[in-house]
């Protein structure tokens, strides 16, 4: 379970950072996978129009929080 949470957190961090890079410049590596939020989710939510960079950074922060939660799971598994 802990490894699954770590993988999800790492993917969200990569997705958020990749979305910021794609919005500001161009993402040459795995853009079709890592920019799902930037290219599919954000354009469909009207309140995020004009705030794409902030939304992608929020995804990266969410991924960081999930990674922190996985370290909490690690210490709980050890006890």
Secondary structure, DSSP 8 states (H G I E B T S, - for coil): -HHHHHHHHHHHHHHHHHHHHHHHS---SSHHHHTHIIIIIHHH-GGGTT-HHHHHHHHHHHHHHHHHHHHHHHHHHH-
